[in-house]
Amino acid sequence: MTIKFDDYLNEELKDPQFQQEWLRQTILEYVEDGDYKEFFRALEQVIKARSTVSEFAVQIGMNRVQLVDILHGRTKTPSLVTIGKILSGLGYSLDIKIA
């Protein structure tokens, strides 16, 4: 029996520790290559593992269409404030360390 990667990932994303590591890895890739689309795709996957995008948008006080546009890469370089708002809504924060 073969398991599709998306199905496997969706199952793994139910684990909060896996969610955290998944987001950490994708944000590190974003910092390295400047392509935020994979990071925002990962955010969407984590949001959907917890609830719906609509419910999450209400929770963080953001317009659902605006959030979907960000998550799907239709918004060019979202602001750090917006990124922080989304991460905070998921229970995370950004941390800066000396490299």
N, C-alpha and C positions, 0 to 999 in steps of 0.2 A: 504494500500500500504506500502510495506517495502522498506526502503532505505538501501543499503549496506554501511557499515562503510567506505570503501575506497572511495565511491562516495561522502559521506558526508564530509569526511576529505578533499578530493580534492576541494570541493566547499569552505569549510572554509579556506583553504590555499590561497585562492585568496585575503584574507584580510591581509595586511601587519602586523597589530597588532597581529593577530592570528599566523602568521608565526613566529614572534619574540618570542611569548610566547611558542609556540611549540618547537622551538629550545632551548630556555632557559630551559625548563623542561627536554628535552632529554639530554642536556649537564650536567645538575645536576645529572641525573641518571647515566650518564657515569662516573662522578667523584666519585659517591658512589660505583658503582659496577665494574668499570673498563672495562665494555663491551661496546666498542665503536660502535658496529654494529648498534644498534638502533639509535644512534646519527647520524651516516652517512646515515642511511635509511631516517631519518628526513630531513637531508640536501638534499638528492636526491628529496624528495617529494617537498620541497620548490623550488629547482631549476626547477623542472618540472612544478610547478605552475606558474613560471615566463616565462619560455621559454623551450628550450631543453638542454639536457646535452651537446650535441655537441656545440651549440651556447655559452653556459656558459664556456666551456673549452677554446674556442677561446677568449672569453672576458677576462679570467684571465690568458691567456698565458700558459695553461697547455695542455698536450697531452690528448686527449679524452679517449684513452684506459687506461691511468694511472688514470684519474679521475674516470672512471667507476670501475676500480679495487678497488679503495679506497672506493667508495660508496657502493660496494657490499661486502666489507669485505675481499677481496682477498689480500689486502696489510696489513701486520702485523704492527700495531701501527704506523700510519702515523705521521710524524714529526709535531711539533708545528708550524713550518713555513708553512707547507702545510695546516694545519687546519686554520691558520690565513689568508692564501691566499684565501681559499674558503670562509670563513666568510666575509672577506673584499670585495670580489666580489659580495656578497649578500648585502653589505652595513652595515655589523655588525663588531664589534670588541670584543675582550675578555677584561673583566674587572675583576680585582682581588680585593676582599673585605675581610676585617677581619671578620672571622666567629664568 
